[in-house]
Structure formats: structure tokens, C-alpha cells
Amino acid sequence: MAPIALLSEEDKAPPFIAKLPPYPVDASILNPFHDLVDKPGLDWSPSRSSSLYRVDGWGGSYFAVSSKGDVVVRPNGQSTKMSEEINIRQAIEQVLKPASMGGLGLTTPAILRFPHVLRHRLLSLQSSFEEAIKSRKFDGCYQGVFPVKCNQDRSVIDNIVEVGKPFAFGLEAGSKPELLLAMASLMKGSPNALLVCNGYKDAEYISLALIARLIQLNCIIVLEQQQELDLILSISRLLAIEPVIGLRAKLNTKHDGHFGDTSGEKGKFGLSCSEIVSIVNKLRSLNMLGSLQLLHFHIGSQIPSLAILNDGVSEAAQIYCELALMGANVRYIDIGGGLGIDYNGSSSATSDMSVEYSMAEYAHEVVGAVKDACDRKGVRHPTLCSESGRALVSHQSVLVFDVLSSSTASNRHLAAEGISLEVEALPVTLKSIHTSLIDAAKSCEYGAALECAKLLRRRCVELFKRGHLGLELLAHVESIYGVVQASWDQSKSSRADFDVDNEQGNGRRRADFHVDDEQGNSRLNVHKVHNAVYHVNISVFRSMPDSWAIHQLFPIIPLHRLSEQPRVRAILSDVTCDSDGKIASFVGGDEDQERINYLQLHELEEGKPYYLGMFLGGAYQEALGSLHNLFGAPCVVNVTKEAGADELKLGKSSNGQTTADVLRSMQHEPSAMLESLKLRLQRSISCSDRADARISGLVNTIACSFGSTTYLSTSNPMSSILSKGFLSAVLGQLSTSCS
């Protein structure tokens, strides 16, 4: 056999090595900045954690880090008293505590809802428009609606209807189920509250909307397509119920990014100017212009800037004025959604993940644009309506989940002794690479050592594939590579940590840590290093679908231990069997960065839970979540704290889906499954005096699994199955059949 060529000219002198500066530090110390980072003058604090995770930016005054290092909820925003704050760690501990000990006995993951936060958001939206109306001397009023699609949960809808009743806050529906939900819910609301019917419609949808008017609900059917008008008119005559009609205008104004795709001339919804004129003429010919009372438009969700908002509202206001001058009985302008929130805490107008304005500034811009247009045309000021769903419900819930385990890069020191290899077992053609690796380690040239380790590993893999290298030796070489890679990453991480500390002391972050990628392109790598994977007890597809589907950024931070410095750079891996089931994009980095590719976390402590929280996920995520791998919906708990009370008040909204629940949703019948498994067990266990007991124990174990959570149990994983006789069952021996 011809000898295998091991070293090409490129292999012998990789250009990457020559470009790397050596790090002149003691080889016995992995972290070259260890002494600087850990000096007493650079002690960590909760306030530094708050700054690291940008809590003050995205928290919207509803979340903060306490002096003890826990994340707390401030239900009334800035006006929240310290005695009213809700400690999330304490809340989840009470949720997990067994019912016999005063808890709820639920498991993670769990959605904690804070109804008082939702109440404050709704009142803030109302007051923002009322103050803008007063300051601009606007003659109309504000009457908002909540788009049910954002969160259809009953407790959320009931809370909105109850809080909004004094100022006739209503609901918006986009489907027949949502319409029925809204009709039933608004029976408890103000009779003047709007029920706006959007979306595509059939005869049944329109019939329901007309019946809503018959039962004294202020229901308006918004035309999305021109042909819907004939269907509305025919069903209206059939039921003898007068309709109230709105038009959705397709504006020319749009904003860039994912959320702007619903607007502009190529948007999915809305009527063109010619279609609007045609509808007006038809209603005039039928003497029904009095039925046309609302103009609706939608620039797109998460409008980033006031300039775009003003442009769109001004365009729509001109259409409203023209409709009024054409004889339509228009009374409402529904500006749709678009009131955004700051997901990454940057207050920026350049990204889908942030906005540059406050809720009050948004309201002032809307009121001003409509007033100016109406005053110029001599048209009466309308009632303003918005469909602000994301801004209302995003802050009102937190997804709490625990870390199951971590896969952390080795913490061994990069010294020559730590990477020695049995030279006798190493092929002769690889010894020169090994020698170069040892020399680089002795010289503390981390980059050169890493390049040698990569080359050694690659050549060993080639030999292994051809049957010239054993598995144990390959495993040893891979371990060496892992140690060297970890040391290289840690040296960069340590320097970055030092620069962060230096920045806190009025220094500036260093940005001179360049390496070359595989194509020879220079790139900055300080903020792209993660040295661990934390395995978390959630399904991204169930609880954060937008993170996977559209790369939506949600703030994720530890809920406790924030008085300690987080030293691990990690990404998160969920419990699904899917390579996309991970989160590798997080809030943080420099002020001008939208996101970073790691999350700074604490090292796990043996036997102690480590809780993380996903924030600003109260809109859309629960409705969009899927059953990938049959991981079901988590439990939902409403958390409140009465003024002056020390104890939290927990209200169970949902126990979460069990294994049986998700199986039924896929047309499986758990009872039939259990019976068939029981019969197979009876045939599989040998006959003996204890056979019945073993069968009973195993059947109980299976039955218990049907009724348990779909997620992993971490509190006491053996308690439920042991109580069902599992232990006695598994002690028995299984055989193929009874003798």
C-alpha cells in the first residue's frame, strides 16, 4: 500500500498560525486575565447584571433586578412600591411546591401571568390617547380594541374586557371562533365597546356578525375584499338586520422588515382606491351610505419610527376625509396595530426588535396627523381606534423554565503536560504535528496550538476512516482538540471579560481580537464565542415559535443569582429531537448591537435548580406554538399581590397539557393504548405468585405516564412512579411467555 501523505505544504505552515500573536502568560493559568477580573474593586452586583441583560431597556419599567439578585415584577410600572413587587423566583417555587405544602404542585415550564401588568398597560394606552386628545384639542375620542389573535386565553380576554369597560374598550376578531369568543366576552363589557370583524368572511361569519348587532353589540364588519359587500347585503336582507360597514384601505405607506410585508400596494389585505370608490358608489345607489362608518388600515406590526407612523396615518386620514366629503357616515378611524415594543432594549428605529418612541409619543403622533388632515378638509374629527395587541399583552407573562444540564467546554489548563500523547501509539507521520502542538503550548501560542490540534484531528479522522487508526486513539485526539479549543475560546472570553470590566470603569471595550475564517477573511470574534450548551426544559416550537420561524428576539435572562457574575457563555438547546430546537441569539452586546450569539449564564450548582425566564412573549406565542415531538402547552398561573400583603396570590389558569391530551389531539385514544399494552404485558411476564403484582405495577406506571406532563420532571423524578408500585414491578423478571 502506498504511504498516506500527511502533510501538504499548506499543512506544514498554515498561514493562520503566522498571523496570530502569542499570549505571553503563564501556561499553568487558563485565564490570562484572571488576576485583573477578580480584583476586589471589580466586584459584581445586581445592578451590573441589570445592565448586562439590558433589563431597564426592554423591561418597560415592569421588570427589575432586586438588591438580592432576583428578577422582580413591578405590576404598576414606575409607580410600583417596593412592597408591591413580585419576586419571580419565589413565585415559581410556590407553583412547584406540592399542594400538601400550600403550593400548586405543578411543573416547569410554566407561564406566569401578571394581570395587574396587563391592567396597567391598558390604562396607560387609554391615558396616552386621552392626554394627546386633550393637548391637541381634538374633538373626537379614543376607543381601542384588542385583537383576539394575539392571545385568546380566557383570563386575558376577561381581564381586558373588565378593565376596559369604563372607557368602552372592545375586541377585534379575524375568524368565526374568535368572533364567537368576542361576542360572548363583550356581553360583560360596555354596550358601546367596538367589535371589529376583520379577515376573510363567508356567509356564516357575516351571519354571526349581524346577529351580534341584533343582541346590542357594537359590531362593525370590515370589508377586506370588494366581493364581500354583495354577500353582506344579501345576508342582511335575509336576516332583516341592518349592517354597519367598514373599509380596509390598502395604503402606499409601508415600513421595511418582516412586519411591514402586510402593508403597501402589494400587501395581503385591503382595498385599493378604485375599489373604495366603487363600493361608495354602490352604497350610494342603494341609499346605504349611512352604513359606512369606519375606515381601517394597518401599516404593519412593530412600526419602528414616528416618521413612518405619521406618513401612514396622514395618508389614511386623507382617505377618511374624502369618504366624508363623498357622503359616507364615517365616524371611526381604526389605525390597526403597529404600536411596537422594545425587545432588545436599544430604543432604535433601525430594527424589527426595537422602537424609538414611547406609548405617549405614539398617541400624540396619531392624534396630530388625523387632526391636521381633518382641519384642512373641514371634516369632523373621528373616534380613534387602534388594535394594539402586542403592546398590551407582551409584558403580562413570563415563561419560566429550568436548565436540565450543560455541555461545557473543558476547563483544563493549556499546558504541555495536559495535552501529552502516547507517542508510541501515534503513527510516525503524525508525530511532527504533535511536536508542533507541544511547542506551541510551551510558547503559549494558543492560536498556533489550536491550528495544530485541528490538523492532527483531521488527519486522524482520515486514518480512522481507512482503518489505520483505532477508536481509542481517535477519542484521545478529539479530547486534545477539545482542550485546545476550550483554551483558545477561554483566552478570548477572558480578555473580553476584562474589557467589559474596564468599560464599567469608564474605559472602553476592546475590539482588536481578530482571527481569520476558513476563507481567509478577517472577522471580529470576541462577541461570537460560546463555550457551553445549556439544555433547557422547553420546546422552542411550542413556547417560542417566532424565535425559530422568524428569528424573533426575546429577552432571556436568569431569574436569580444576579448578584453573582455570570461567567459562562452559552446557547440554549431545547428538549426536542430537532437541530432547530435551540436558541442562539440573545439580547446584549454593545449599545449599537441588535443581538449577540451567546447568553452569559452562571455555572450550574449540583442539586440546585437554575431558572431562566423568557420575557415579552405574551403576544402570539401561545397561539402559534406547535406540538413538535408532542411537547404540549405548559401550565399557566395567574400571579397577583395585594397591596400590603406579604403572600403571593396564585390562581391556576391551566394545568398544561398531559401526555394523554396531546395524544388525543393526534387522534390516538390513551385508554385503548393502555389496554393493548396491558394485554402485551400479561403475555410477556412469566407465571408466578408475584406476576399479578408486577403486571399491576407496570400498568400503573404506564397509566401514570399518560397523565403526566410531556416535559421532563426535575423536582422529584421518581416520586410519582414509585408511588404507583413501579419499584416492585421492575424487580420482576420478564420472559417471553407463561410456561
N, C-alpha and C positions, 0 to 999 in steps of 0.2 A: 504493500500500500504506500502511495506517495505521502510524504510528510505533509501535515496540515500547516499552512502558512499562518503564523500567529500575528506577526507584527508587520503592518504595512508602513510605508514612510510616514503616513499621517498618524498611525498608531504610536510610532516611536516618539514623535514630538507633536502632540496635539497643540494647535495654535492657541487653544483656550488657556492652556497652562501658562504660556509665556505672558499672557495679558493680566494674570491675576497677581495682585500684590500679596506678599506674605503678611501674616498676622503675628508680629513678634510678641508672643505671650508664652507663659509657662504651659507646656504641653500637658501638665497634670490637671489643669483647670479648664473645663469645657467652656465656661463663660468668660471671655476675655474682659468683660466689663463688670464682673461680679462685685468687686470692692466698691465701684462707683455707684452701682444701682442700689446696693443695700446699705448705704451710709445712713445714719440716723436722721440726717437733715432731709432725706428724701422719703420719709415715711408716707405710706399710703393712707388714704382717708375716704370716707363715703362721698365727699364732695368731688374727689378726683374720679371716683367711679362714675358719678353722675355726668361729669364732663366727658369721660372716655366713651360712654354709651350715648351721649347727646340727649339725655333724658329731658333736660329743660327745653330742648328744641322741639322734639316730636311729642312730648307729653302733654302739651297744650294746657299746662297748669293742673292737670288731673293726676299726674304721677310724679313721684319724687323719691329720693333716697333718704331714708331716715338717718339720724345720727348713729344708730346702731347697725347700719349697713343693710337694712331690709328695704325692699320696694314697698311704698305705701300708696294707696289711692286717696285722692283728695276730691271727694264727691261734689263739692261746691266750688271747684276751681280755686282761684286765688283767695276767695273769701273763706275757705275751709279753715276751721280752727284745728289746732293740733289734736284736741280730744275727739274730733270727728274723723280723723284719718283712719283708714283701714289697712292693716298690715296683711299683705297678700300671703306671706309665709304662714302666719297664724291662721288665716282663713283656710288655706289648703290643708293644714294639719287637722283642723276641726272637721273638714269634709271627709278626710280619710279615717278619722277616729271611729272605732266601732260604735254602733248605736247604743250598745250597752254602757258605753263610757260617755254618752252625751253627744256623739258625733253623728254623721250621716252614714258611715260605713261604705262610702263609695271609693272608687279607684281613679287613679290618673290614667290617661289625660282627662282633664276636667276644664270646662268652660265656666269661668266665674263671671257672672253678670253683676253690674253695679247700677241698679235702677236709678239711683239718685244722680249718677253721672249723666244718664240719658235725659233725666228731667232738667238738669242744668243746661245741657246742650240745647234742648228745645226752647227753654225760656230765654237763653242767650240769643238764639236765632230770632225769636219773636221781638225781643227788645232791641236788637240791632236794627231791624227794619223800622220799628216804631220810632226809634231815635232819628234815623235817617229821614223818615217821612216828616217828622216834626221840624228838623233842622232845615230841610229843603222846602218847607211849606207846600208839601204835596197834598192834594185834596183827596186822594184815594187812601186805601188801607192795605195792609198785608194779610194774606190768608193762605198759609202754606199747606202743603200736603206731603205725606210721607210715602215714597214709592215702596210698596209692599215687597217687591222683588229683592230689595236689599237685605231684608231679614223678616221672614214670615212667622217667626216664633210668636206664639200667642202672648207670652208675657211681655215681649217687646211691643207688640201692637196694642195690647191693652194699656200699657203704660203711656204710650204716645196719645191714645185717644183720651185717656183720663186727664193727663196733664194739659193737653191742648184744648179741652172742652171750653174753658172760659174765653178763648180767643178763636174758636171755631176752626181749629186745626183739623185737616182732613186726611184722606188717604188716596193713593193712586194705584190703579190695578192695570195689569197688562195681559191678563188671561182670565178664563172663566173661573178657575179655582180661586184666583186672587180676588176676583170681583165678588164672589160669594163670601169670601173671608171678610172683605172690606164692608160689604153690606151688613153682615151680622155684627161686626165690630162697631160700626158707626151708629147702630141703634142706641148705643150707650153714650154717644158723643153729642155734640151740638147739632141741632137741626139745620144750621146754616153751614156746617162743615162741607167742604167740597169733596165729591167723589169723582175723580177724574179717570175716565176709561180710555186708556191708550192701547196700542198694539193692534195686531190683525184681528178681524172680527168676522164671526159667522152669524147666522140667524139666532142661534141660541144665546150667544154673547149679547147681541143687541136686545133681545127679549129681556134678559136679566137686567140690563141697564135701564130699560124703560120701566120695568117693574120696580126698580129702585126709586124712580121718581114717583111712582104710584104710592109707595109707602113713605113718602115725605122725605126722601133723601135727596140732597142737592147734587144730583148726578149729571155729569156732562159727558157726552160721547164725542171723543176727538177723532176726526177723520184723518187717517193715515194715508188712505188711497181714495181717489176720486170715485171709484165704483162703489164704495161703501155707502155713499149718500142714497142711492136708489134703494138699497136694502133697508136702510134705516127708515126711509119714508114709507115703504110698503109695510113693514112690521108695525110701524107707528099707527098706520091706518087700521091694520088688522086688530091691534090691541086697544085702539082708541086712547092712546096715551101720547100727549104732545112731547116731542123730544127737545132737549137743549143740546145744541151742537157746538163743537169747537173745531178749529182747523189747525193742523200741524204744518207750519211753514218750513220749507227746506231753504235755509239761509245759504248765502255765499260765504259767510264768515265761518272759518274753522280754525282749530289750533293743531299744531303738529303733535306727533306722538301717537301712541296706541289709542288713547281715549278720544282723540279728535276724529277718528275714522267715521263716527256716526254723523258728522256734520259736513257741510259743504255741498256743492252741487251733485256730488256722487255719493252722498250719504244714503244709508239704507232706508230711512224713513222720511216722510214729509211730502208736501205738495209744492210744486213749482208755482211761480207767479201766474202763469197762464191757467193752471188748474184751479188756483184760488179764485181768479176772476170768473172762470166758467161756473164754479159752484155758487158764487154770489149771484150771478145772473140767473141761474136755475132757481135758487131760493126766492129771488125777486119775482120771477114769473109765477111762482106758486104762492106768492104773498106770505112767505115764511122767513123773511129776513130777521124778524124778531126772535127766531130760534137760534140764530148765530150769535153766540155770546162770548166766545173765548178764542183767543189766539195763543197757540202753543208753539214753542220752538226749543231746540236743545243743541247747544254749541258742542257739547261733549263733556264727559265727566272730567273732573280734576283739571279745571281751567287754570293754567299756571300764572297768568298775569291779569292785572286790571285792564290793560290796554286791549287785550283780546276780548275780555268781557264787555267793555264799553262798545267795541266795534260791533259785536253781535247783538247786544241789546238795542243799540241805536238803529240797526237795520230792521230788527223786528218791530220796534216802536213805530217806524215809518209805515210798515205794513198795517199795523193796528190802526194808525190814523187814517190811512187810505180806506180801510174797511168801514170805519165810522163814517167817513165822508161819502161812501157809496151807499149808505143807508142801513148797514148792519147794526144790530143792537149789541155791539161788543161792549163787555163790561170787565173782562178779565184779560190780563196778560200772564200766561204761565211760562216762566222763563226756563222751565225744566231743571235738570241737575247742573252740576258743574262746580258748585261750591266745594273746593278741594280742601285737603288736609296735608299736613307736613309729615310725610312718612320718614324722612331721613334727617329732619331737624335742621335743614340748611337754609330755610326761608328763601328759596331760589325759584326763579321763573324759567329756568333752563331745563327742567326735567319733569317727567311724569310723577316723580316721587316727592315733589315739594310744591309749595305755592309761595308767592311773595307778599300775600295780603292777609289781613285778618278778616274775621266774620263781619265786623262792623264796617270795614272798608269795602267789602264786597257789597253789602247792603246799600251803602252810600252811592256806590258807582251805579247800581241798578236803578235806584230811585232817581238819581240825577239824569241819567240817559233817557229814561221814559218821560220825565217831566219836561225836559228841554224839547223833545220831539213833539209832545202834545201841545205845549205852549206855542210853538212855532206854527202849528196847524190849526190852533183854536179848537182842539178836541178835549173833551172832559178826561180827567185823569182816571185811569182804571184801578180796579183792585189788583194788586200784585200777588202772584202766586209763584212759589218755587217748589221743586221736587228734590229737596236737599236730603238725600238718603245717606250717602257716605259721611257727610259732615255730622249728621245726627247720631248715628249708631256705631261708628268705628271705635270710639273711645270707651263704650259702655261695657266691653267684655275683654277678658284676658284669658288666653289659652295657657293653662299650666300643665307642664309635663316634666317628667323626671328623666335623668340620664341613667341608662342601664349599665353602661360600661364604656371604656375608652380603649382605643388602639393608639398608643402613644409611641412616638419615635424613641429609640433608646437614649438613655441619659448617660451612657458610659462616656468616659473621657477619651478624647482622641490622643492617645499616647502610643508609641510604637509597641509597647507591651500589650496593649489592648487589641491590637489587630494582627498579632503574630499568627503564622500559619505553619502547619507541619510541612516543612519543605520537602520531606521525603515523599509525601503523598502527592505533591504538586508536580504536574508534568514539567519537564525541563523547559519547554517552550514558553511556559508562563512565569518562570522564576524571575526573569528580568522585569516584568511588570510588577511583581510582588516586591522586588528590591526597590523599585522607584517609589512604590507606595510607602514603604518603610522610611525611605529617605525624606519624602515629603512630610510625613508625620513628624519626624525628628526635627525638621526645619519649621514646623508649624505652618506649612503652606497648605491651608485647608482646601483651597480650590484645586491645587495640583493633586493632592491626595484623593479628592473626590473624582477627578478625571481618571486617575489610575484605577480606582475602585470600579468605575463604570466599565473601563476597558477589560479589567480582569473578569468581571461578571459576564460581560458579553461573550468573551472568548470561552469561558467555562460553559456557558449555555450551548455554544456551538459544539463543543466537545461532547457534552451530555447528550445532545440530540443524535450524535453519531455513535453513541455507545462507548465513548472513550473516557468517560468520567463518571464516577459513582454519585449516587444521590446524596450521601452524607457529605461528601466534599463540596458538592454544589450548594447544599444548605449552609455549610460553613462560609463559603464565599459570599452568599447572599447576606448572611449575618454581618460580615465585614462591610459590605456595601451599605447596609442599613446604618451601621455605627458611623461610618464616614459621612453619609448623607445627613444624619441627625446632627453631627458635629458642625458640619458646614451650615446647616439651617440655623442651629443654635447660635453660632457665632454672629450670623446676620441678625437674628432676633435679639440677641443681647445688645448689639450696637444700636438697633432701633429702639429698644427699651431705654437705653441710656439717653438717646436723643430725645425721647418723649419726656423723660425726667428733666433733661436740660431745658426743654421747651417750657415746662411748668415753672422753671426758674428764670423766666424771661429770656431764655436762649431761643434757638430756632432748630427745627427738625432738620437733621442732615439728610441729604438726598444724593450722596456720592457713592452709593453702594451698587455699582453696575456689574452685571455679568452678561455674557453673550448667550443667545439662544442657539438652538441647533442649526439655524440657518445663518448664523454669524451676525445676527442683528443685535445691536446693543439694546438692553432694556433695563429698566429700574425694577429691582426685585424685592426691595425692603418690605413693601406692603403686600406682597403676594405669597408670603410664606405661611403655611400652616404645618404644624408639627404633630397634629393629633386628629383623630376622628372620634367624636363623641357620639355614641349610639343612643338615640333618644326614643322614648316610648310613645311615638305618634306615627300616623301615616300622613305624609305630606299631601297625598292625593285626597285624603278625607278632610283634613283640618286647615291646610294652606294651599288649596288648589291653584290659586293665582300665582303663588311662588313658583310653581312648576310650569304652569301654562303660559303665563305672560311675563315671567320674571319679576313679578311684583315684589317690592321690598317691604318687609315688615320688621319693625324693631323687635329683636330677640335679645334678652339680657338675663343674667342670673337674678333670682328673686331674693337672694340672701348672700351673706359673706362679702358684702360690698365694702366692708371696712378693710378687707384683705386685697392685696394686689393680685389681679388675675395674670398668671404667667404662662398660660398655655394658649397657643394659637390653634384654634380648632375649626373644623367644619362639622356639620351635623348630618348623621345618617339615620334614616327612619327604620321602622321595623318591617317594611315591605320587602319583597323579593324583587326589587326593581332598581336598576342602576340609576334611574332618575329620582329615586326616593332619597334625596339629600338636599341640604341647604348649604350653599357655598357662597352666599352673597349677603352682606350684613351692613348695618348702619355703622359708620365710624370713619376714621381716617382724617385727613386734613379737611379744613373747612370747605374747600372747593371740590372735595370728592363726593360723588353721589353714593358710593358704596365701596366696601373693601371685601377681600376674598377670604377672610377668616374672622372668627369671633374670639375675643380674648376671654378665657374662662379660667376657673380655679382647678387645681388638681383635685381629683376625687378623693374623698376620705372613706376609708374602709368602714362599712357598716352604717354610713350616714347618707341620707338622701341628698341629692343635689337637684334643685328645682330651677327650671328655666321658664320664662314667660314670653309668649308671643303677643304683642300689643297691636292695637289698631286694626284688628281683624273682625270687628263686629258687623261689617257690611259684606255681603255676598258669600263669604267663605263657607258658612254652614249650608247655604242653599246649593252651592256649586260642588261641594265635596262628593267624591265618588266612593264606591265600595271596592276599590282595588285590593286584591288579596283578602277580600271580605272583612276588612277592618271597618267597624261600624262607627256611628256617631258617638262622641264622648258624652259623659254625663254633663248636665248643666245645672248650676246652682246660683240662685239669686242671693247676693250678699249685701246687707244693709247694716247700718249702725245708727241707732237712735241718738239724738243729742243728749249728752250727759251720761250715756250708758257705756259701761266697760266691755260688755259682751257683744259679740257679733250676732246678728240675726241671719240664719241661713234658711233659705226656702228652696226645697228641691223642685226644680222645674222639669228635669228629665233624668232618669237613671242611666241613660245611654243605652245603646243597642247591645243586646246579648248575642251570643253565637246563634241561638235559635232564631232571633229576629232577622239577622242578615241572611240566614239560610232560607227562611220563608220568603224573603224579598226576591230570591232567585228561584222560586217555585219548588223548593225542597220542603219536605214535611218532617220535622225533627222527630215526632212521635213514631212515624213509620221507620225512620232511620234507626232509632233506638231499638225498636222491636227486632229488626233484622240483625242488628249487631248482637242483641241478646241471644237470639237463636244460634248464631255462629259460635258464641262463647260456650253455650251449652254443649255444642258438638265437639268443642276443642278441649275442654277440660276433662281430665281423667276422672273416672268414678272413684269416689272415696267418701268418707264420712264428712269431710270438710268441703266437698265440691259445691254444695248449695251456698255455703258461706262465701266461697271465693267468687262464684258467679254473681252473687248479690253485691259483693263489694265492688267488683269491676263494673257491673251495670250501673251502680250508683255513681261511680267515678265518671262514666260516660255521660250520665244524666246531668251531673254537676257541670260538666264542660258545656253542655248545651245552654245552661242557664247562666254561665259566667261571662265576663267581659271578653271582648275579642282581643284586647291588648294584653301585654304581659303583666303579671302580678308581681309586685316588688315588695309590698308591705309584709306579707307572710305567705309565701307561695305555697306552702304545704298544708296550711291550716284547713282549707276547705275540703281538700280531697282526703286528708286523714280523718276528718270528722265523718266522712261517708264510708268508712271501712276500707279505704284504699290499702292501707298498710297490710291488713290481714289478707287482702286479696292477692297482692303481688308476691307474698311469701309462698303462695302455692305454685306448683309446677304445672305448666301447660303441656299437654300431649296431643297427638293428632286425633284420637277418638277414645271413647269408652271401650274398655276391653270386655 
